[in-house]
Amino acid sequence: MSVRVGLKGSRLKSFKKVDVLGQDIDFGSEDWSLRSLTDPQKLFLGRFSENDIRNIIYSIGLVQHLDSLGFSDIHIDIDRDINYISYCKLYWQDKIPENLLIDLRVSEHTFIPHERFFDEGVEIEPYQMILIEWLSAQNPRADFEPSRPQLPGQVKPGLGVLKYCFQLLHITASEVFKDGFLDIPTHMHGAMMYSKAFKFFDPVQEAILRAVMRDLRNYSLADISWGVITETIIDLEKDRPAVYDPGEQIHYVSKRMKKYFESYKYVTTFNKYYHRKKYRFDYEEMVRRREEILRTKKIEDL
């Protein structure tokens, strides 16, 4: 897996970010008098030390997984920038760019969902979320293989660590009392990989993604991603190319956010569009257009 995501704050579609005097509300933060005892720059999300992160990634099996791939000497680097984005990077042997394995960057925000997702009269409460600003995981010693080809935007082969990253985030979100974490995948293949643990906040988007995965289940992740780029996946309902419109995918942690995804309105809207949507893939035309694109562009730049 190698998923990259850019800074997300300006790309929200289903939420409004709440700021007070330039600072995001954070009702779940620990007591500041306690936090001040330790340099917050060296605490992930202002709470977790390097040793804490090491204990977590060991307990979930990430250290053992990396060791099985030949990366036995793992170094952790924690930092925070002037925009209050927390960094957690895992290196192999030395803390140098070419040995970077996992690069995770997150921030804490308060979001209010748009009214259209709720029944009239429902009181809409803000959600305390961890926003995934950036996530990349790559194997610096591996090369792409025909069985697992390079995906658009991908620089190096992945490490197969997505599930561990989700576990790490789930644990940290629980500890800092967040409702969940949020991401906006840039590519369709990113949304498909995230779909194992995430759902789009917008039930229509979730239905479209699941319908594409259902109808094109015999095609690879790379094929589908290229199908979107080359406009060769056809939405039969509209008789035009399917468009991937990046939106907020959520992994819920709290009971109240889980309640939203299990609500009658969310479930019925999802079912309505999931059963309505049908997709066809013009594979041969995709291959032709892909070759044409790659004559002038590098796949990692897409």
Rosetta blueprint (number, residue, H / E / L):
1 M L
2 S L
3 V L
4 R L
5 V L
6 G L
7 L L
8 K L
9 G H
10 S H
11 R H
12 L L
13 K L
14 S L
15 F E
16 K E
17 K E
18 V E
19 D E
20 V E
21 L L
22 G L
23 Q E
24 D E
25 I L
26 D L
27 F L
28 G L
29 S L
30 E L
31 D L
32 W H
33 S H
34 L H
35 R H
36 S L
37 L L
38 T L
39 D L
40 P H
41 Q H
42 K H
43 L L
44 F E
45 L L
46 G L
47 R L
48 F E
49 S L
50 E H
51 N H
52 D H
53 I H
54 R H
55 N H
56 I H
57 I H
58 Y H
59 S H
60 I L
61 G L
62 L H
63 V H
64 Q H
65 H H
66 L H
67 D H
68 S H
69 L L
70 G L
71 F L
72 S L
73 D L
74 I E
75 H E
76 I E
77 D E
78 I E
79 D E
80 R E
81 D L
82 I L
83 N L
84 Y L
85 I L
86 S E
87 Y E
88 C E
89 K E
90 L E
91 Y E
92 W E
93 Q L
94 D L
95 K L
96 I L
97 P H
98 E H
99 N H
100 L E
101 L E
102 I E
103 D E
104 L E
105 R E
106 V E
107 S E
108 E E
109 H E
110 T E
111 F E
112 I E
113 P E
114 H L
115 E H
116 R H
117 F H
118 F L
119 D L
120 E L
121 G L
122 V L
123 E L
124 I L
125 E L
126 P L
127 Y E
128 Q E
129 M E
130 I E
131 L E
132 I E
133 E E
134 W E
135 L E
136 S E
137 A E
138 Q L
139 N L
140 P L
141 R L
142 A L
143 D L
144 F L
145 E E
146 P L
147 S L
148 R E
149 P L
150 Q L
151 L L
152 P L
153 G L
154 Q L
155 V L
156 K L
157 P L
158 G L
159 L L
160 G L
161 V L
162 L H
163 K H
164 Y H
165 C H
166 F H
167 Q H
168 L H
169 L H
170 H H
171 I H
172 T H
173 A H
174 S H
175 E H
176 V L
177 F L
178 K L
179 D L
180 G E
181 F E
182 L E
183 D E
184 I L
185 P L
186 T L
187 H L
188 M H
189 H H
190 G H
191 A H
192 M H
193 M H
194 Y H
195 S L
196 K L
197 A L
198 F L
199 K E
200 F E
201 F L
202 D L
203 P H
204 V H
205 Q H
206 E H
207 A H
208 I H
209 L H
210 R H
211 A H
212 V H
213 M H
214 R H
215 D H
216 L L
217 R L
218 N L
219 Y L
220 S L
221 L H
222 A H
223 D H
224 I H
225 S H
226 W H
227 G H
228 V H
229 I H
230 T L
231 E L
232 T L
233 I E
234 I E
235 D E
236 L L
237 E L
238 K L
239 D L
240 R E
241 P E
242 A L
243 V L
244 Y L
245 D L
246 P L
247 G L
248 E L
249 Q E
250 I E
251 H E
252 Y E
253 V L
254 S L
255 K H
256 R H
257 M H
258 K H
259 K H
260 Y H
261 F H
262 E L
263 S L
264 Y H
265 K H
266 Y H
267 V H
268 T H
269 T H
270 F H
271 N H
272 K H
273 Y H
274 Y H
275 H H
276 R H
277 K L
278 K L
279 Y E
280 R E
281 F E
282 D L
283 Y H
284 E H
285 E H
286 M H
287 V H
288 R H
289 R H
290 R H
291 E H
292 E H
293 I H
294 L H
295 R L
296 T L
297 K L
298 K L
299 I H
300 E H
301 D H
302 L L
